[in-house]
């Protein structure tokens, strides 16, 4: 298996990590659990990960909670046969702990330092790694642990060499600022798509100003902006797929969301690519966004969005999508960047690709 290293990379904040503009998201490969995407064949997951790496993707995002550790095990299995010098960066997360008696119970948001330290040791074992490239707090803690305590724990893990970089996922500007006063926030991982746009108002500008890298998740809004989603498919989602219980996949919200996807179809034809690639590229056009996490459950799905790694949308493209959002009333948040679009030559300009190792 070879990695053609054909995709451009960007520096992730002020870290030494140079990442491709798309990374492989491993939420769905965890299989069945409280917030799973339905049953998944590990063989398909492994094939998808290896195919993404072969196409040039140089980082994988996972989390201890995905499949209650199973996603990390699948990632390790996928990387086992890839030569060390060709392996991608591995990013994972902590702070969500399952109920050992009920895998379908909602996870708890735990920030206790002892819990985080136990989590990282378990993740290192499952991933078969000596060090994790990026370790992030998955959600703000709700166990009474103050942000200062869990953030200091992540900074300590970095100092101890167990991780290369540390970040926060699903944290707001106030929480980012509080963490920054203790130690630099290397990364933020927020949800961001043409439907879910709230972070463009405050978090993205904050990260741009503080040299904090941003890797957005759900840029296709869990498949709604993939170009292959329909009202009929939404109605037939199985009960063990979390989307079957999500308001964005029903009624008027679904109609509005699919109207945005339809508008992207025109751009896909113009750029001779897929709707999925356009929807991901839309997130990458915003200042402050370093890269996007994109999930796949098969090699074919990887091929459906890989073009986003190189696709640059122009001002007219962004305007077309903004107009579609405004007409449909889909989602919340800014509809277009208020600063110049990310382009070669700006602060986040693309760099020549190289191996992740």
Secondary structure, DSSP 8 states (H G I E B T S, - for coil): ------S-EEE-TTSS-EEESEEEE-SGGG-SSTT-BS---HHHHHHHHHHHHHTT--EEE--TTGGGGHHHHHHHHHHTTS-GGG--EEEEEESEE-BTTBTTS--EE---HHHHHHHHHHHHHHHT-SSEEEEEE-S---SS--HHHHHHHHHHHHHTTSEEEEEEES--HHHHHHHHTTS---EEE-B--SSB-GGGTTHHHHHHHTT-EEEEB-TTTTTTTSS---HHHHHT--TTBGGGG-GGGSHHHHHHHHHHHHHHHHHHHHTTS-HHHHHHHHHHTSTT--EEEEE-SSHHHHHHHGGGGT----HHHHHHHHHHHHHHT-SBS-SS-SS----TTSTT--B------
